[in-house]
Protein backbone atom coordinates (compact mmCIF):
# COMPACT_ATOMS: atom_id res chain seq x y z
CA UNK A 1 0.00 0.00 0.00
CA UNK A 2 2.88 2.36 0.59
CA UNK A 3 3.86 4.17 -2.57
CA UNK A 4 7.55 4.95 -2.27
CA UNK A 5 10.37 2.48 -1.93
CA UNK A 6 11.83 2.44 1.60
CA UNK A 7 15.41 3.65 1.91
CA UNK A 8 16.16 3.01 5.59
CA UNK A 9 15.46 0.23 8.07
CA UNK A 10 12.93 2.52 9.80
CA UNK A 11 11.06 3.14 6.54
CA UNK A 12 11.00 -0.57 5.69
CA UNK A 13 9.63 -1.54 9.10
CA UNK A 14 7.12 1.33 8.96
CA UNK A 15 5.93 0.30 5.50
CA UNK A 16 5.37 -3.31 6.55
CA UNK A 17 3.68 -2.35 9.81
CA UNK A 18 1.41 0.19 8.09
CA UNK A 19 0.40 -2.41 5.51
CA UNK A 20 -0.26 -4.89 8.34
CA UNK A 21 -2.56 -2.38 10.05
CA UNK A 22 -4.42 -1.79 6.81
CA UNK A 23 -4.83 -5.52 6.16
CA UNK A 24 -5.90 -6.07 9.77
CA UNK A 25 -8.54 -3.35 9.40
CA UNK A 26 -9.93 -4.87 6.21
CA UNK A 27 -9.89 -8.47 7.47
CA UNK A 28 -11.30 -7.59 10.90
CA UNK A 29 -14.02 -5.63 9.13
CA UNK A 30 -14.91 -8.69 7.08
CA UNK A 31 -14.14 -6.92 3.83
CA UNK A 32 -12.91 -8.73 0.74
CA UNK A 33 -11.23 -5.62 -0.59
CA UNK A 34 -9.51 -2.54 0.75
CA UNK A 35 -11.54 0.62 1.11
CA UNK A 36 -10.51 4.24 1.56
CA UNK A 37 -10.23 4.00 5.34
CA UNK A 38 -7.73 1.12 5.01
CA UNK A 39 -5.52 3.22 2.74
CA UNK A 40 -5.82 6.15 5.14
CA UNK A 41 -4.75 3.95 8.06
CA UNK A 42 -1.67 2.80 6.15
CA UNK A 43 -0.68 6.30 5.01
CA UNK A 44 -1.15 7.94 8.41
CA UNK A 45 0.59 5.16 10.33
CA UNK A 46 3.51 5.02 7.91
CA UNK A 47 4.08 8.77 8.21
CA UNK A 48 3.73 8.64 12.01
CA UNK A 49 6.19 5.77 12.37
CA UNK A 50 8.77 7.38 10.08
CA UNK A 51 8.56 10.76 11.81
CA UNK A 52 8.37 9.05 15.22
CA UNK A 53 5.15 10.85 16.14
CA UNK A 54 3.44 7.45 16.40
CA UNK A 55 4.67 4.10 17.64
CA UNK A 56 3.78 0.47 17.22
CA UNK A 57 1.36 -1.00 19.67
CA UNK A 58 3.18 -2.67 22.55
CA UNK A 59 3.78 -6.39 22.64
CA UNK A 60 1.39 -6.54 25.62
CA UNK A 61 -1.59 -6.92 23.26
CA UNK A 62 0.17 -9.73 21.39
CA UNK A 63 1.08 -11.46 24.65
CA UNK A 64 -2.53 -11.21 25.84
CA UNK A 65 -3.69 -12.79 22.58
CA UNK A 66 -1.12 -15.55 22.98
CA UNK A 67 -2.63 -16.41 26.37
CA UNK A 68 -6.28 -16.24 25.29
CA UNK A 69 -6.10 -17.91 21.86
CA UNK A 70 -6.45 -21.70 21.68
CA UNK A 71 -3.13 -23.46 22.12
CA UNK A 72 -2.18 -24.29 18.53
CA UNK A 73 0.73 -24.09 16.13
CA UNK A 74 1.20 -20.47 15.00
CA UNK A 75 2.18 -21.73 11.56
CA UNK A 76 -0.36 -24.42 10.64
CA UNK A 77 -2.98 -24.47 13.41
CA UNK A 78 -2.30 -28.03 14.58
CA UNK A 79 -3.05 -28.68 18.22
CA UNK A 80 -0.97 -31.87 18.36
CA UNK A 81 2.64 -32.36 19.47
CA UNK A 82 3.22 -28.72 20.37
CA UNK A 83 6.61 -27.36 21.33
CA UNK A 84 7.94 -23.89 22.00
CA UNK A 85 9.63 -22.22 19.03
CA UNK A 86 11.68 -19.05 18.75
CA UNK A 87 10.44 -16.79 15.93
CA UNK A 88 13.96 -15.42 15.63
CA UNK A 89 16.20 -18.39 16.46
CA UNK A 90 18.46 -18.17 19.48
CA UNK A 91 21.26 -19.74 17.42
CA UNK A 92 21.24 -16.58 15.34
CA UNK A 93 21.08 -14.27 18.32
CA UNK A 94 17.30 -14.05 18.71
CA UNK A 95 16.13 -12.86 22.11
CA UNK A 96 15.51 -15.31 24.93
CA UNK A 97 12.31 -13.53 25.89
CA UNK A 98 8.69 -14.59 26.12
CA UNK A 99 7.58 -12.46 23.20
CA UNK A 100 9.97 -14.38 20.90
CA UNK A 101 8.36 -17.69 21.91
CA UNK A 102 5.39 -19.20 20.15
CA UNK A 103 3.69 -22.59 19.88
CA UNK A 104 4.74 -24.73 16.95
CA UNK A 105 3.85 -28.32 16.17
CA UNK A 106 6.82 -30.66 15.90
CA UNK A 107 6.43 -30.91 12.12
CA UNK A 108 6.64 -27.13 11.61
CA UNK A 109 9.31 -26.70 14.29
CA UNK A 110 11.44 -29.41 12.70
CA UNK A 111 10.92 -28.04 9.18
CA UNK A 112 11.75 -24.50 10.28
CA UNK A 113 14.80 -25.73 12.19
CA UNK A 114 17.23 -22.87 12.92
CA UNK A 115 15.81 -20.58 10.26
CA UNK A 116 14.21 -17.23 10.88
CA UNK A 117 10.42 -17.29 10.54
CA UNK A 118 10.35 -15.11 7.41
CA UNK A 119 13.13 -17.08 5.75
CA UNK A 120 11.21 -20.31 6.41
CA UNK A 121 7.76 -19.15 5.24
CA UNK A 122 9.23 -17.52 2.14
CA UNK A 123 11.12 -20.75 1.30
CA UNK A 124 7.77 -22.56 1.53
CA UNK A 125 6.17 -20.01 -0.80
CA UNK A 126 3.70 -18.86 1.83
CA UNK A 127 2.95 -15.70 3.78
CA UNK A 128 2.61 -15.53 7.59
CA UNK A 129 -0.65 -14.63 9.28
CA UNK A 130 -1.13 -10.94 9.98
CA UNK A 131 -0.88 -11.38 13.76
CA UNK A 132 2.27 -13.53 13.53
CA UNK A 133 3.99 -11.05 11.20
CA UNK A 134 2.98 -8.21 13.50
CA UNK A 135 4.61 -9.94 16.51
CA UNK A 136 7.74 -10.67 14.48
CA UNK A 137 7.98 -7.09 13.23
CA UNK A 138 7.71 -5.67 16.75
CA UNK A 139 10.60 -7.87 17.90
CA UNK A 140 12.69 -6.82 14.88
CA UNK A 141 11.87 -3.15 15.45
CA UNK A 142 12.78 -3.34 19.12
CA UNK A 143 16.09 -5.03 18.32
CA UNK A 144 16.96 -2.49 15.61
CA UNK A 145 16.08 0.39 17.95
CA UNK A 146 18.21 -1.06 20.74
CA UNK A 147 21.30 -1.37 18.56
CA UNK A 148 20.71 1.98 16.85
CA UNK A 149 20.31 0.86 13.25
CA UNK A 150 16.85 2.22 12.43
CA UNK A 151 18.24 4.98 10.21
CA UNK A 152 20.79 2.80 8.40
CA UNK A 153 20.31 2.78 4.64
CA UNK A 154 19.04 -0.55 3.35
CA UNK A 155 22.05 -0.75 1.04
CA UNK A 156 24.32 -0.73 4.11
CA UNK A 157 22.34 -3.15 6.28
CA UNK A 158 24.49 -6.15 5.31
CA UNK A 159 27.33 -4.51 7.28
CA UNK A 160 25.35 -4.98 10.51
CA UNK A 161 25.31 -8.27 12.41
CA UNK A 162 21.59 -8.96 12.85
CA UNK A 163 19.86 -12.19 13.91
CA UNK A 164 17.41 -11.79 11.00
CA UNK A 165 17.51 -10.60 7.41
CA UNK A 166 15.88 -7.16 7.33
CA UNK A 167 15.61 -7.39 3.56
CA UNK A 168 13.07 -10.23 3.91
CA UNK A 169 10.54 -7.91 5.58
CA UNK A 170 7.65 -7.73 3.11
CA UNK A 171 6.10 -4.51 1.95
CA UNK A 172 4.18 -6.14 -0.88
CA UNK A 173 1.44 -8.38 0.46
CA UNK A 174 -0.60 -11.06 -1.31
CA UNK A 175 -4.14 -10.10 -2.32
CA UNK A 176 -6.44 -9.54 0.65
CA UNK A 177 -8.34 -12.76 -0.07
CA UNK A 178 -5.14 -14.77 0.42
CA UNK A 179 -4.21 -13.17 3.76
CA UNK A 180 -5.14 -14.69 7.08
CA UNK A 181 -5.56 -12.73 10.28
CA UNK A 182 -4.66 -15.84 12.27
CA UNK A 183 -4.07 -19.54 11.75
CA UNK A 184 -7.06 -21.14 13.39
CA UNK A 185 -6.79 -24.52 15.12
CA UNK A 186 -7.72 -27.63 13.16
CA UNK A 187 -11.31 -28.75 13.62
Secondary structure, 3 states (H helix, E strand, C coil): CCCCCCCEHHHHHHHHHHHHHHHHHHHHCCCCCCCHHHHHHHHHHHHHHHHCCCCCCCHHHHHHHHHHCCCCCCCCCCCCCEEEEECCCHHHCCCCCHHHEEEEEHHHHHHHCCCCHHHHHHHCCCCCCHHHHHHHHHHHHHHHHHHCCCCCEHHHHHHCCCCCCHHHCCCCCCCHHHCCCCCCCCC
